[in-house]
Amino acid sequence: MACKCDATQKCGAADRLSVYADSSWVQTLFARPSYKSWNLMACYSDSTGSRTLQNGVSLAANGGAANASIANCMSACQTLGYSFCGAEFSQECFASNTPPAT
């Protein structure tokens, strides 16, 4: 479809999206690859209806959400004896003893 501000340009259509990539962009933020004995497995999709890791873990003992970090999440999971742990939404921590589905 023609763009509203410039009819000479195409701006996608129903169920269509014009996508552009900035070739000058350089990734500078990365998932932490490890912390103590914990190692990054992968990134997973998650939703409130179907959690990848079923148990919410409180970060209260490690300073709460205001002090959320990968390290604090992993430490809380280790203290509780979980085998799998993940951080989400910058301040949430989830855990399970069952590996996430691939």
N, C-alpha and C positions, 0 to 999 in steps of 0.2 A: 504494500500500500504506500501511497505517497505520504511523506512526512507533512504534518500540519503546518510547520513553519517554513518548509522549503519543498514544494511539490515536485521539484526535480530530483529529490532524493527518496530512496526507498527506506521505509522504517518498519519492516516486518508486516505481518498481517494476522488474521485469526490463527491461533496456534503456531505462529511463526515469530521468531525473534532475530533481529539483526544483532550479531555478536561481534565485538571487536576485541583485539588483544593489543595491549600496550607493549611493544617490543623493547621499550627502554626499562620496563619494570623488572626489578631483581628481587627475588624472594629473600627476605631478611629474617623472618620469623619461622622457626621450625619447632615441631613437637620435640620435647626433650627425649633423647634416645634412651636414656637410662637414669636410674637413681638408686644408689646402693645395689641391692640384689634384684631390683625390678628392671625389666627391659621392655621397651615399646614393642608391641605386637603389630599393631596397625591402627588405622582410624576406622570407626564403625558408625553406622547410622543408629540413632536412638530416638525413641519417642516416649511420651508419658504413658501411652497405651500399651507399649510393648518394650520394656526396658531391656537393653543389652546386658547390663549387669543389674540384677534385681534389688540389691540392698543399698539404700541411701546411707551414707556414712557421715556422721557429724564431725565437723572440724572444730568444735567448741574447745576441745583440749589443746588444740594447736593455734588458738587465737581467733577461731571463728571465720566466717566468710570474709571479713575485712582483711584477714591474713591468709587467704587461700593461695595455695601454690601446689605445683605437682609434688614437691617434696612433702608438704604437710598432708596431702591426700594419701600418698604412698605410706607415710608413717602411720597415719590413722588406720589404714587397711591392714598393715603389718601388725599393729597392736591388737587388732580384732581377729587376727588369724586368717585373713582372706588370702586366696591364691591369685585372684584377678582383681585389678583395681583400675578405675578410670576417672579422669577429671572432665568436667563438662561445664559449659556456660560460664566460664571464668571463676566460679565460686562453688560449684557442686562437685561432690565426690560420690562415686558408686562402686560397689564391690560384689564379688560372688566367688564361690568355690567351684563354679561350673564355668568352663570357658565359653566365650561368646560364640554364637553360630557364625560360620563363615559365609 
